[in-house]
Amino acid sequence: MKNKFLTAFLLLFSSLLISGQEHKAKIDSVNSIPYEYIVSNIYKSIEIFSLNAKEAERIGYKLGAAKSYSQLGKAFYLNGKYDASALNYIKSINLFEELNDEKGLVDAYGEFGYQLKRRDMVRANLFMRKGLHLAEKNKYDSLIVSLYDNYGVLKEMENKLDSADYFYKKSLSSKENMKDTIGIPYSLNKLAGIESMKYNFIAALDYLKRSDVFRKKEIGDFGRAENYAAYGDVYKRMNLIDSAIISFKRCLSLSGKNGINFLIRYSYEQLTDLYKKKGDYREAYKNLEMLSLHKDSVLNKEVNLNIAQLEINYESEKKDHDIAVAKLELSKKNSLLYLLTALASVLGTAFFATYKYQKKKREKERIELEYRGKLMSAEMEKKMGDEKLRISRELHDNIGSQLTFVISSLDNIIYVEKNNPFTEKLKSLALSGRETLEDLRNTIWAIRKKEGDLSQIIYKINDLIYKMNLMTPTISFNNQTDQEYNLTSTQLLNSYRIIQEAIQNALKHSEASEIIIEFKSGIDELIITIKDNGKGFDVNEIYEGSGLDNIRHRCNEASGQSKIESGPGGTLITCAFKVK
């Protein structure tokens, strides 16, 4: 009897265990719905993941619930429901942290940081860096590509275009290696945006054409809608207003069918601005009204201010029309004209008062935003300064110490082995080591400087000339500037390297007997010239990687413009820096 009872109990327990495992498998299957389905079926995705989260909570499956909440956060964000999105991401993060699931945390941190970008950039960067740290530590290659993309967006919003370009290209390279046909066009679009912001429109359009090839193969409309928006952005910067309007209307058509609210809002916002540029205030007003219907509460204040301004423009046109009609009927409707004039005066006063109030309000908000931006910039500069100081210490304490040891060792060997035939070669090596150590010290000097005045670089140049004048030709320096200049650390280092490179080129190749270095004042710029009386060369035959190519690169890197002239009478190198 006992054996029969035990057998029945084991059968019942096994069936319940199998049933529970099947239940979890179904929940996991729903959570694995791909991104391309979510963006093309936003409303349906919200319903599916909401039910999935409830079911996971009901059976106590925390991992399934965490993944469902993360997917819900993504769907609500695409639908423009930012508060709901944030709530679900927080639930997801709490569960992943409780489970110590680092892979889940990478995705949740990254997505939550991305959706915070327009409301709290500091926290957005914080969560994004948390995700990047975990992904790089655990080598989650499939997750890190999207983090690179999203982190690039944050850098783009902070106007750090070179950083954004770096992360977008890292993401694109990884996606191409993984043959990620869904992710590749996203990175291409972002790179197109960066090139457009740099006014490299041909490169931007080329990236978008490459993206179109992938978008045409997608099942849903999200990718094609996003590409229309990207084309609209490029055309707008190119001042092709009508082409931009057509692109955003096409984006709006596809986004409206699929409930892609953030693209709907963005299209209305851009159409409003484009019609204002055309002077078509009626169409601008219509699009701004549609924008106010779709924009969330966080951004409605800004929309209402713009509506008030457009109402003034629109009502002003209407009022002018009414006055013109009233003048035509002046003889018959004098009494009505007086009434309309009085009414117009009252309305004008009311609108003017409203306009002044809104203008002050906008100015106050602008000042607050500017203050927050300066505060963030100051914090970032402090962090960069600390990091530069740390790097300079590492260079000094490690590489500097090792070079000093090598030079000292070579000197000892030379002293001991005076008659050894290899002594001359060792002396050459020791000299090269000292030159390298001097270059290292100059680099450390520039890194430690946040900025400096002209006297600091003049001191360095005079020191360089003193050492160079131990050889021929004669090198002289003239400072003809008539004011003080503040130079950045990059300008300090690069101006020194440019002069050093120019002198070395003249010594090696020009057969010059004299080299003249001059500093001159320009309009908001410092002009550096290095002139020699050597045999000259053909400037059209400068090859990439040469010393002159390095001079051009360093000048451009320090926000300057370079010019190289050469002929039988010698060579003139000019670099003009924009300075404070």
C-alpha angles and dihedrals in degrees: 000000000000091000092053091050092048092048092051091048092051092049091051092047092048092050091050091048092050090046091052092049091050089050092053091047090056091050091049090049091056092046090055092064103133126246093245090061093048095052091048095045105033100154093046091046092054090053094046097048093044091057091043092053092050091050092049091050091048094057094038095247100150097177091053091048092049092052092046092052090049091052090046090053089054094048094047090049092053088049091053096247096130099168091052090045092053093047092054094046090052091051089049094049092049092053094045090050090049089051092042088230103161095180091055090046091054091058095041095046092048096047094044092048090050095051091050093058098102096042107037116009093179093057090040090058091044095055093040092054090048089056093046092049093053094043094050092043093052096033095236093174095173091056101038095066093065090045090055089051095048094043087052089056090055091050090048091053088051087053091244092137098168091053091047091049090050094053094042091053092047089053093046092050092051092046092051090051090050092042089234099174092178095053100038097073090049091058091043090055092051092050089049089055092052093049089048091053087052088050092244091136098165091056091045094053090045090056090050093050089053088050092051090062090062096038092057090062095052119106099218130054099240096092094047091048090051091050092052088054090049091051089049091055093051094046090049092054088047087054090239091142099174093047090049091051091052092050094050092047089054090049090049092051094054094039093051092055092052102037094244093160100178090056090044090054093044092050093050090047093052093043089053091054094044094052090048088055089052090050091241098135094169093061091040090054092048093052093045090053089052089048091054090055093054102036119099125240093262091066103029093095091064092046092051091053091053091047090053090052093048091047088058091052092045095046091046090058091047092048092052089052092050092050091051092052092046091054091056090055095039095120094055102034107040093136092048090049092055089050093048091047091052091047091048090051092052092046092047091051091048093048092046091051090048091048093051091048093049091046092054090046092051091047091052091050090047091053091048091050091047091051092050090048092051091047092052090045091052091050091049092048090052091052091048090048091052091048092049090050090051092050092048090051091050091050092047098043099040113024094027092051092047092050090049090051092049092049092047091049092050091049090052092050091048091051094048096042099043094149097043112117089226092060094095091054090049090051089053090050091049091050091049089050091052091050090050090049090051091050089050091052091051091050092050089048091055094043092053091051115086086188137330144191129255094264091069095056091042089056091051093048093049089051090051092048091049090056094042094049089066082081130042141296111059113254121198134181129208124187107201097165117129100201144038119269131198113215128195120236089256091053092047093053098038095047089052092047092048092054091044092050093046092051092048092049091051092049093049103040117009103063086218123168095201137034121190124195119194137182115205135178121243133173102299089333143093114227119207120191130184114191131180134180095224132129095278129214143229107281090201090067096059106131128208113268095030122126091257090052088054090052091054092047094049092048092051091045089057092053093261141124123233134205128186121195125177140168143140090299095057143275132294120196117189128186121178117195125199103234141173 
